[in-house]
Amino acid sequence: MQRQEFKAVIDYHEKTKHHFDRYARSLGYMDWENQPNPFRFYEDTTVIPLPLLESDPRADYMDLYQRRGKTSLPFNQKNIAGFLELSLGLSAWKADGATRWSLRMNPSSGNLHPTEGYLIIPRMESIPGGVYHYNALTHALERRAHVSSACWQQVESHFGTKGFMIGISSIFWRESWKYGERAFRYCNHDAGHALAALSLSANLCGWKVTYLNALSDEAIERLLGLTKKGYPELEKEHPDCLCFVYPYQKELTSRRLPDEIISALDDLSFNGNPNQLSPEYINWEIIYKTAEFTRKPITDEHIYDYGRRPWSSVSSSQFSAAEIIRKRRSATSFDSNGSVTKAQLLSMLDKTIARNGCAPFDVELIQPQTHLFLFIHNVEDLLPGLYFFFRNDHDIAEIKQISKPEFVWRPIEDNFPFFLLKTGNCKRDAIMVSCHQEIAGYSAFSLGMITKFQTIIAKEPYRYRHLFWETGMIGQVFYLEAEAHGVRGTGIGCFFDDAVHDMLGFGDNQYQSLYHFTIGVPVDDPRLTTYPPYHHLKNF
Ligand SMILES: Cc1cc2nc3c(=O)[nH]c(=O)nc-3n(C[C@H](O)[C@H](O)[C@H](O)COP(=O)(O)O)c2cc1C
């Protein structure tokens, strides 16, 4: 069976590669009549409006990542509201003439936002314990089910600490409406961005988010009420992950949930009718099949040890942690003369390394499997050219061996796994491999995320999604790092997969490029007007 799943996943991946002469299958035009609503509402539920932050957490840039030295805030409505506002909440509205659209703290391919967030919380002040859907548009909780205090006590004694659960799910249709078959990849990138956004925002409250990595997707689906009736077939939500959020000083005693707690939560009666997102759909069947083949079974729980590598340099920013989160945007074009310094680049790369006690990679999703293939265009004190950054040590020899023999692999810094491969202007190549998008070449630098692929998926096919989540998490760190350093980034999901591998000399799928990113000095579009994120709430 595993073999069949593996083959199906590889098949999906191959079929959804973009090639110079053929893009992955999609509609090919924008079917505006059926554009999915980016907001899910559960109608006929009790709605609990959440307060907006009166003032942002007093946390510096490095407090995004570092856990130690923080005070853990109490778990109450106000603090959970702040945690959600700075992770899955709205960040702004944009308008171009009569057209308006909202943006969120977490980015999404095409701004389509397939990711939905759910809380499972104990009773807090006036909020009854329950399973809640987070509605980012109204910054409110929609109550789907009641959780008794007795049941919650079981949860707390199982984990050995107070806390609450947060889950995320994906609605594939939202992305496939525009991107067709490749959309499953983008949904999983977006899930990774959201997971990192949750971990980083929780850190500002002195809370740690840990992925309950033993749980099966089936259990998560049941716990979040996603199996209940009412979803139009192609608007169903697919379970991504469930995490426990708790004071960071505590040791979590488990990354699973015992059957009796799952059964107790599964017995809940769920309320609410999901709104319909589109009048009509196209069924991109391969997405739903691949989702089935990559469903996560129950597994052993993993406690990951990422080591305690010290930061390679002292980093500072003129912006606070919350300012950085709120400012995050995707650049739509760059000043082709704009640059970053070498020190800034190294500081950004350093933040992508997983470390114990540091958000976001200590959510315990996976051991780092993704490295960075960089196109350096305009970095002060660094020659333009191709570079490579390793996020773990054990792939170094293998990657060097399968790459082009002419690469020089010259180290750039002592004790920092960053290497020059080849000097030369690579703007045109970067633009060309990123689906001819200029943002990849007129930036200070861009990159492809190179992930150990075949062996990971052969062993555990569900890890296909996790590899995309990992790249989404790295993307989220780059987005925030760019803002912290006064520049701007953009995730790039559209690239010619095999052209990237050809540049590296890879002849097979041991490693694959799963996601691209670009960072530089942004040029804003003067035609757009910006409005505050929740100015519309007075109309609700
Ligand atoms: C997974 C992913 C892939 C993306 N791919 C592209 C891309 O190929 N080209 C592009 O211009 N923007 C891309 N973006 C940027 C999105 O369009 C952007 O996040 C979205 O419009 C929301 O805007 P915001 O990031 O400013 O909130 C991507 C974003 C994500 C998260």
The ligand as an SDF file (V2000), in Angstrom:
LIG
                    3D

 31 33  0  0  0  0  0  0  0  0999 V2000
    2.7090   29.8480   -1.3120 C   0  0  0  0  0  0  0  0  0  0  0  0
    2.7350   31.1980   -1.9500 C   0  0  0  0  0  0  0  0  0  0  0  0
    3.0520   31.3230   -3.2910 C   0  0  0  0  0  0  0  0  0  0  0  0
    3.0850   32.5850   -3.8840 C   0  0  0  0  0  0  0  0  0  0  0  0
    3.4580   32.6950   -5.2000 N   0  0  0  0  0  0  0  0  0  0  0  0
    3.5520   33.9240   -5.7650 C   0  0  0  0  0  0  0  0  0  0  0  0
    4.0590   34.0480   -7.1000 C   0  0  0  0  0  0  0  0  0  0  0  0
    4.4180   33.0730   -7.7620 O   0  0  0  0  0  0  0  0  0  0  0  0
    4.1360   35.3150   -7.6090 N   0  0  0  0  0  0  0  0  0  0  0  0
    3.7620   36.4330   -6.8990 C   0  0  0  0  0  0  0  0  0  0  0  0
    3.8560   37.5490   -7.4130 O   0  0  0  0  0  0  0  0  0  0  0  0
    3.2970   36.3120   -5.6160 N   0  0  0  0  0  0  0  0  0  0  0  0
    3.2000   35.1010   -5.0460 C   0  0  0  0  0  0  0  0  0  0  0  0
    2.7790   34.9770   -3.7390 N   0  0  0  0  0  0  0  0  0  0  0  0
    2.3600   36.1730   -2.9710 C   0  0  0  0  0  0  0  0  0  0  0  0
    0.8440   36.2150   -2.8110 C   0  0  0  0  0  0  0  0  0  0  0  0
    0.2490   36.6070   -4.0050 O   0  0  0  0  0  0  0  0  0  0  0  0
    0.4680   37.1350   -1.6370 C   0  0  0  0  0  0  0  0  0  0  0  0
    0.8530   36.4970   -0.4500 O   0  0  0  0  0  0  0  0  0  0  0  0
   -1.0110   37.4230   -1.5920 C   0  0  0  0  0  0  0  0  0  0  0  0
   -1.4090   38.2120   -2.6660 O   0  0  0  0  0  0  0  0  0  0  0  0
   -1.3890   38.1350   -0.3080 C   0  0  0  0  0  0  0  0  0  0  0  0
   -0.6840   39.3530   -0.1890 O   0  0  0  0  0  0  0  0  0  0  0  0
    0.2160   39.6390    1.0880 P   0  0  0  0  0  0  0  0  0  0  0  0
    1.3110   38.6120    1.1070 O   0  0  0  0  0  0  0  0  0  0  0  0
    0.7350   41.0510    0.8510 O   0  0  0  0  0  0  0  0  0  0  0  0
   -0.6450   39.5210    2.3080 O   0  0  0  0  0  0  0  0  0  0  0  0
    2.7600   33.7370   -3.1180 C   0  0  0  0  0  0  0  0  0  0  0  0
    2.4540   33.6060   -1.7720 C   0  0  0  0  0  0  0  0  0  0  0  0
    2.4520   32.3590   -1.1830 C   0  0  0  0  0  0  0  0  0  0  0  0
    2.1480   32.2430    0.2800 C   0  0  0  0  0  0  0  0  0  0  0  0
  1  2  1  0
  2  3  1  0
  2 30  2  0
  3  4  2  0
  4  5  1  0
  4 28  1  0
  5  6  2  0
  6  7  1  0
  6 13  1  0
  7  8  2  0
  7  9  1  0
  9 10  1  0
 10 11  2  0
 10 12  1  0
 12 13  2  0
 13 14  1  0
 14 15  1  0
 14 28  1  0
 15 16  1  0
 16 17  1  0
 16 18  1  0
 18 19  1  0
 18 20  1  0
 20 21  1  0
 20 22  1  0
 22 23  1  0
 23 24  1  0
 24 25  2  0
 24 26  1  0
 24 27  1  0
 28 29  2  0
 29 30  1  0
 30 31  1  0
M  END
$$$$
